[in-house]
Amino acid sequence: MRDKILIINAGSSSIKFAVFTQAPLTRIVSGAVEGINHAPRFFARGAGGTPLAEQHFEKSETQDELLMHLLDWIEDYLGPDQLLAAAHRIVHGGPLYSAPVRVNAQVLEDLRNTVPLAPLHQPHNLAPIVALDRRAPQLQQIACFDTAFHRTNSRISRLYALPRALSDAGVWRYGFHGLSYEYIAAELPRYDENAAQGRTIVAHLGSGASLCALSGGLSVATSMGFSALDGVPMGTRSGAIDPGVLLFLLQEKQYSAEQLTDLLYRESGLLGMSGIAADMRTLLASDSPPAREAIEVFVYRIAREVGSLMCAAGGLDALVFTAGIGERSAAVRAMICAQLEWLGIRIDAKANEDQSARISAADSAIPVWVIPTDEEMEIARHAAALLAGGA
């Protein structure tokens, strides 16, 4: 029965996927192709995490070829004619797209025009759409945007102090990780009704990291801006940096645009500061002073960003950690909350180490939660709603 939705989240080094039944919306299989351009490995798991498949490929396999292997496996596993639609995570919706949309030739052309806004993400996001259209032109495809959730930010919060002509041309704060924040906003009522209705700051901390202030479940401000480089330091990305540093590198150090791109996207952040690794687990296990300093800068900048977002939201009723570091690193959560003790935040050390949902102590003035994110589920929800509406 053609009633299943394929979710694809494609990046430069991986293609994550999941398959959901449409009604009720249920994940039946998920997995990824990891290590693209290095040592590609495909794996798939059932709904309960049961291993279903694992396969290694040659380094020379391209993203398109690996996607075809993935689709072949899905068809063999599900049987023919099972997919109703494919829904994709697209990092940037640009100025035109503020909600999920069915992909047609015009939409695809519009999204190609946004590649300069996210040159290291958008081409990889769009490639599976093109490949799927060649393979199965009858398959409906849906684009879901990481920028869309932040369209509720006020115009004032989105403007840069640049000439108006640049703002009119789309140079403004877009914000990212929106699908993750939207999922957390939908889940909050199950954890803390007061937080869901009030002012919550969500820290999405992974290899990419950002924070978002929610008011009544809507985004009012976020740390990332025009690009996914802005805000707090990340695994290999710099986070916010004085534009004067970039001018200095261009004018005095003779950096090319390509060198600057590599520096800011691939050589900075935790990796650049530590000189060891981009992985927080490696840094926490190291006794190297630069590794410790990198962690301290990461923590300091996140705590400082909380203060900024509190100003935007007009206060704070809850703090939520999510994504890889946020969900799994008790040490990082404890260090961030220690810098926020001036707010009356108190951590229950055992609850934090045990990875409990609520990690704040009973006497904490502000509750602190750990809520796992699920961008695949959020994409599936959007796709199912769009398919049901027939738009």
Phi, psi and omega per residue, in radians:
M1 nan 2.268 -3.097
R2 -1.399 1.423 -3.061
D3 -2.437 0.317 -3.036
K4 -1.962 2.565 -3.101
I5 -1.998 2.171 3.078
L6 -1.605 2.235 3.091
I7 -1.852 2.264 3.139
I8 -2.219 2.254 3.066
N9 -2.189 1.671 -3.020
A10 -1.795 2.312 3.069
G11 -2.213 -2.936 -3.088
S12 -1.273 -0.463 -3.068
S13 -2.111 -0.040 -3.120
S14 -2.687 2.756 2.963
I15 -2.225 1.848 3.087
K16 -1.579 2.569 -3.127
F17 -2.556 2.824 2.996
A18 -2.704 2.715 3.059
V19 -2.169 2.281 3.139
F20 -2.096 2.506 2.878
T21 -1.346 2.608 -3.010
Q22 -1.357 -0.747 -3.072
A23 -2.510 1.931 -0.056
P24 -1.304 2.744 -3.100
L25 -1.242 1.860 -3.020
T26 -2.402 2.262 3.076
R27 -1.323 2.212 -3.131
I28 -1.955 -0.363 3.104
V29 -2.786 2.599 3.068
S30 -2.647 2.926 3.140
G31 2.943 -2.779 -3.085
A32 -2.912 2.794 2.817
V33 -1.880 2.044 -3.100
E34 -1.958 2.849 3.041
G35 1.235 0.499 3.091
I36 -1.030 2.402 -3.107
N37 1.286 0.079 -3.140
H38 -2.296 -1.270 3.116
A39 -2.615 1.354 -3.016
P40 -1.018 2.322 3.099
R41 -2.383 2.246 3.067
F42 -1.794 2.390 3.008
F43 -2.512 2.680 3.108
A44 -2.451 2.536 3.126
R45 -2.296 2.619 3.076
G46 -1.344 -3.104 -3.053
A47 -1.028 -0.613 -3.133
G48 -1.604 0.191 -3.115
G49 1.549 0.086 -3.141
T50 -1.151 2.214 3.106
P51 -1.067 2.302 -3.137
L52 -1.978 -0.586 -3.086
A53 -2.837 2.667 3.003
E54 -2.669 2.375 -3.105
Q55 -2.645 2.477 3.107
H56 -1.894 2.571 -3.090
F57 -2.204 2.918 3.089
E58 -1.236 2.582 3.131
K59 -1.011 -0.497 -3.050
S60 -1.308 -0.197 -3.128
E61 -1.113 2.302 -3.141
T62 -1.467 2.961 3.104
Q63 -1.020 -0.763 -3.139
D64 -1.092 -0.740 -3.139
E65 -1.150 -0.698 3.121
L66 -1.192 -0.643 3.066
L67 -1.079 -0.698 3.119
M68 -1.128 -0.683 3.056
H69 -1.050 -0.764 -3.134
L70 -1.080 -0.803 -3.124
L71 -1.149 -0.642 3.079
D72 -1.054 -0.772 -3.129
W73 -1.131 -0.744 3.139
I74 -1.069 -0.750 3.141
E75 -1.144 -0.705 3.101
D76 -1.133 -0.679 -3.085
Y77 -1.268 -0.769 -3.092
L78 -1.461 -0.526 -2.950
G79 1.738 2.838 -3.077
P80 -1.218 2.713 3.018
D81 0.977 0.784 3.122
Q82 -1.824 -0.429 -3.045
L83 -1.500 2.216 3.060
L84 -1.543 -0.641 -3.078
A85 -2.769 2.821 2.984
A86 -2.126 2.292 3.139
A87 -2.057 2.394 -2.988
H88 -2.113 2.460 2.936
R89 -1.400 2.106 3.082
I90 -2.021 2.131 -3.038
V91 -1.068 -0.758 -2.978
H92 -2.138 2.162 3.029
G93 -1.637 -0.088 -3.122
G94 1.079 -2.881 -3.138
P95 -1.333 -0.207 -3.020
L96 -1.588 -0.587 -2.938
Y97 -1.998 2.021 -3.125
S98 -2.087 0.226 3.116
A99 -2.748 2.768 3.101
P100 -0.993 2.610 -3.055
V101 -2.568 2.551 2.992
R102 -1.219 2.421 -3.101
V103 -1.524 2.205 2.961
N104 -2.275 -3.038 -3.060
A105 -1.061 -0.696 -3.117
Q106 -1.196 -0.752 3.119
V107 -1.063 -0.777 -3.133
L108 -1.081 -0.700 3.119
E109 -1.152 -0.715 3.089
D110 -1.042 -0.738 -3.109
L111 -1.241 -0.578 3.033
R112 -1.070 -0.586 3.138
N113 -1.234 -0.237 3.113
T114 -1.590 -0.038 -3.113
V115 -0.944 -0.699 3.104
P116 -1.080 -0.368 3.121
L117 -1.367 -0.443 3.133
A118 -2.559 1.182 -2.975
P119 -1.136 -0.421 -3.118
L120 -1.637 -0.150 -3.119
H121 -1.989 -0.874 -2.960
Q122 -1.024 -0.762 3.137
P123 -1.027 -0.667 3.135
H124 -1.245 -0.597 3.094
N125 -1.153 -0.655 -3.041
L126 -1.455 -0.451 -3.070
A127 -0.984 -0.754 3.127
P128 -1.135 -0.517 3.089
I129 -1.080 -0.818 3.137
V130 -1.131 -0.778 -3.120
A131 -1.118 -0.736 3.121
L132 -1.155 -0.649 3.130
D133 -1.112 -0.634 3.082
R134 -1.194 -0.704 -3.049
R135 -1.360 -0.748 -3.056
A136 -2.435 1.316 -3.055
P137 -1.065 -0.333 3.135
Q138 -1.416 -0.217 -3.078
L139 -1.314 2.213 3.068
Q140 -1.200 2.437 3.115
Q141 -2.211 2.469 -3.047
I142 -2.262 2.378 3.099
A143 -1.855 2.257 3.086
C144 -2.089 2.325 -2.901
F145 -1.907 2.376 3.100
D146 -1.262 -0.349 -3.136
T147 -1.508 -0.327 -2.944
A148 -1.099 -0.680 -3.047
F149 -1.071 -0.469 -3.066
H150 -1.547 0.083 3.105
R151 -1.159 -0.230 3.077
T152 -1.406 -0.113 3.037
N153 -1.094 2.497 -3.139
S154 -1.154 2.733 3.087
R155 -1.005 -0.711 -3.120
I156 -1.067 -0.699 -3.117
S157 -1.259 -0.313 -3.055
R158 -1.702 -0.270 -3.063
L159 -1.404 2.476 2.932
Y160 -1.680 2.710 3.116
A161 -1.452 1.091 -3.136
L162 -2.097 2.886 3.080
P163 -0.922 2.462 -3.045
R164 -0.991 -0.543 3.141
A165 -1.043 -0.601 3.111
L166 -1.252 -0.699 3.065
S167 -1.075 -0.753 3.131
D168 -1.105 -0.441 3.128
A169 -1.516 0.042 3.071
G170 1.765 0.186 3.082
V171 -1.534 1.584 3.108
W172 -2.570 3.128 3.124
R173 -1.398 2.085 3.119
Y174 -1.690 -0.785 -3.045
G175 1.398 2.656 -3.080
F176 -2.424 -3.014 -3.048
H177 1.021 0.410 -3.055
G178 -1.093 -0.612 3.140
L179 -1.158 -0.627 3.075
S180 -1.158 -0.824 -3.127
Y181 -1.128 -0.646 3.123
E182 -1.123 -0.687 3.089
Y183 -1.106 -0.798 3.138
I184 -1.088 -0.719 3.126
A185 -1.056 -0.654 3.128
A186 -1.264 -0.521 -3.122
E187 -1.462 -0.421 -3.026
L188 -0.916 -0.715 -3.130
P189 -1.014 -0.482 3.115
R190 -1.249 -0.397 -3.096
Y191 -1.762 -0.764 -2.959
D192 -2.746 1.704 -3.084
E193 -1.096 -0.632 3.125
N194 -1.110 -0.720 3.102
A195 -1.151 -0.689 -3.128
A196 -1.091 -0.648 -3.121
Q197 -1.532 -0.317 -3.031
G198 -1.845 -2.427 -3.006
R199 -1.958 1.985 -3.073
T200 -2.196 2.399 3.005
I201 -1.854 2.210 3.128
V202 -1.903 2.224 3.099
A203 -1.835 1.833 3.079
H204 -1.583 1.725 -3.012
L205 -2.006 1.884 3.082
G206 -2.529 -2.648 3.060
S207 -1.110 -0.573 2.871
G208 -1.793 2.444 -3.044
A209 -2.412 2.433 3.035
S210 -2.759 2.972 3.075
L211 -2.262 2.682 -3.120
C212 -2.465 2.386 3.044
A213 -1.695 2.189 3.094
L214 -1.874 2.478 2.986
S215 -2.280 2.001 -3.066
G216 1.064 0.526 3.109
G217 1.482 0.005 3.133
L218 -1.898 2.548 3.109
S219 -1.263 2.243 3.072
V220 -1.978 -0.364 3.097
A221 -2.905 2.688 -3.141
T222 -2.623 2.723 -3.005
S223 -1.334 -0.539 3.103
M224 -1.392 2.694 -3.065
G225 -2.183 -2.040 -3.132
F226 -1.092 -0.600 -3.117
S227 -2.310 2.991 3.104
A228 -1.419 0.237 3.058
L229 -1.575 -0.347 -2.953
D230 -1.380 2.864 3.030
G231 1.655 -2.384 -3.052
V232 -1.435 2.757 3.072
P233 -1.062 2.659 -3.105
M234 -2.246 -2.914 -3.108
G235 -1.005 -0.936 3.140
T236 -2.231 0.014 -3.128
R237 -1.771 2.580 -2.991
S238 -1.265 -0.531 -2.904
G239 1.313 -2.958 -3.080
A240 -1.019 2.402 -3.117
I241 -2.541 2.516 3.107
D242 -0.991 2.153 3.105
P243 -0.984 -0.436 3.101
G244 -1.094 -0.535 3.072
V245 -1.091 -0.719 -3.123
L246 -1.176 -0.706 3.083
L247 -1.098 -0.708 3.112
F248 -1.071 -0.778 -3.128
L249 -1.145 -0.666 3.133
L250 -1.230 -0.786 -2.991
Q251 -1.532 -0.721 -3.040
E252 -1.665 -0.610 -3.113
K253 -1.740 -0.017 3.058
Q254 1.034 0.600 3.060
Y255 -1.151 2.471 2.972
S256 -1.511 2.928 3.105
A257 -1.047 -0.651 -3.132
E258 -1.178 -0.726 3.111
Q259 -1.135 -0.681 3.124
L260 -1.154 -0.700 3.098
T261 -1.074 -0.819 3.114
D262 -1.067 -0.747 -3.134
L263 -1.037 -0.863 -3.007
L264 -1.339 -0.591 -3.064
Y265 -1.638 -0.600 -2.929
R266 -2.079 -0.296 -2.994
E267 -2.079 0.049 -3.048
S268 -1.899 -2.627 3.116
G269 1.061 -2.572 -3.130
L270 -1.044 -0.681 3.136
L271 -1.104 -0.858 -3.100
G272 -1.144 -0.750 -3.113
M273 -1.192 -0.683 -3.068
S274 -1.485 -0.533 -3.024
G275 1.230 0.189 -3.057
I276 -2.074 -0.984 -3.007
A277 -2.838 2.787 3.027
A278 -1.632 -0.209 -3.058
D279 -1.483 2.132 -3.106
M280 -1.051 -0.599 -3.139
R281 -1.087 -0.712 3.118
T282 -1.131 -0.725 -3.111
L283 -1.189 -0.704 3.123
L284 -1.122 -0.525 -3.132
A285 -1.469 -0.157 -3.072
S286 -1.572 2.587 3.038
D287 -1.783 0.248 3.138
S288 -1.280 2.275 3.089
P289 -0.984 -0.737 3.093
P290 -1.091 -0.599 3.089
A291 -1.121 -0.779 3.122
R292 -1.094 -0.706 -3.133
E293 -1.149 -0.688 3.105
A294 -1.046 -0.752 3.107
I295 -1.100 -0.746 -3.102
E296 -1.134 -0.674 3.085
V297 -1.141 -0.768 3.109
F298 -0.979 -0.871 -3.115
V299 -1.126 -0.798 -3.118
Y300 -1.048 -0.779 -3.092
R301 -1.195 -0.596 3.098
I302 -1.194 -0.812 3.121
A303 -1.068 -0.702 3.111
R304 -1.129 -0.656 3.122
E305 -1.154 -0.592 3.077
V306 -1.008 -0.751 3.117
G307 -1.063 -0.733 3.117
S308 -1.099 -0.776 -3.105
L309 -1.248 -0.523 3.032
M310 -1.055 -0.701 3.095
C311 -1.076 -0.768 -3.133
A312 -1.142 -0.653 -3.094
A313 -1.503 -0.285 -3.107
G314 1.427 0.450 3.131
G315 2.412 -2.989 -3.102
L316 -2.618 2.188 3.108
D317 -1.926 -0.275 3.102
A318 -2.915 2.655 3.049
L319 -2.112 2.320 -3.105
V320 -2.174 2.313 3.002
F321 -1.803 2.424 3.081
T322 -2.639 3.073 -3.097
A323 1.275 -3.121 -2.914
G324 -0.912 -1.009 3.129
I325 -1.229 -0.766 -3.105
G326 -1.061 -0.623 -3.105
E327 -1.475 -0.494 -2.935
R328 -1.997 -0.310 -3.046
S329 -1.769 1.684 3.097
A330 -1.099 -0.610 -3.099
A331 -1.132 -0.788 -3.134
V332 -1.165 -0.749 3.101
R333 -1.018 -0.771 -3.122
A334 -1.099 -0.710 -3.133
M335 -1.172 -0.708 3.112
I336 -1.119 -0.807 -3.105
C337 -1.175 -0.529 3.086
A338 -1.095 -0.609 3.110
Q339 -1.357 -0.157 3.129
L340 -1.898 0.270 -3.139
E341 -1.102 -0.420 3.102
W342 -1.081 -0.333 3.069
L343 -1.475 -0.070 -3.050
G344 1.547 0.201 3.106
I345 -1.319 2.275 3.102
R346 -2.290 2.311 -3.133
I347 -1.712 2.421 2.950
D348 -1.490 1.867 -3.012
A349 -1.004 -0.711 -3.117
K350 -1.205 -0.771 3.123
A351 -1.069 -0.672 3.127
N352 -1.144 -0.826 3.134
E353 -1.142 -0.561 -3.128
D354 -1.427 0.019 -3.130
Q355 1.043 0.676 3.089
S356 -1.196 2.834 3.121
A357 -1.188 -0.838 3.078
R358 -1.770 2.118 -3.076
I359 -1.936 -0.010 3.111
S360 -1.422 2.631 3.116
A361 -1.293 2.863 -3.107
A362 -1.063 -0.526 -3.108
D363 -1.661 0.192 3.122
S364 -1.223 2.315 3.138
A365 -1.201 -0.424 -3.121
I366 -2.286 2.210 3.115
P367 -1.207 2.515 3.121
V368 -2.153 2.230 -3.044
W369 -2.109 2.705 2.940
V370 -2.086 1.977 -3.072
I371 -2.177 2.023 3.124
P372 -1.088 2.358 3.089
T373 -1.532 2.841 -3.138
D374 -2.664 1.411 -3.119
E375 -1.118 -0.584 3.120
E376 -1.081 -0.755 3.096
M377 -1.097 -0.716 -3.139
E378 -1.113 -0.727 3.079
I379 -1.097 -0.747 3.133
A380 -1.090 -0.698 3.103
R381 -1.055 -0.794 3.135
H382 -1.090 -0.792 -3.111
A383 -1.109 -0.779 -3.140
A384 -1.083 -0.707 3.133
A385 -1.147 -0.725 -3.139
L386 -1.174 -0.708 3.118
L387 -1.161 -0.707 3.133
A388 -1.169 -0.571 -3.124
G389 -1.381 -0.295 3.100
G390 1.260 0.237 -3.097
A391 -1.231 nan nan
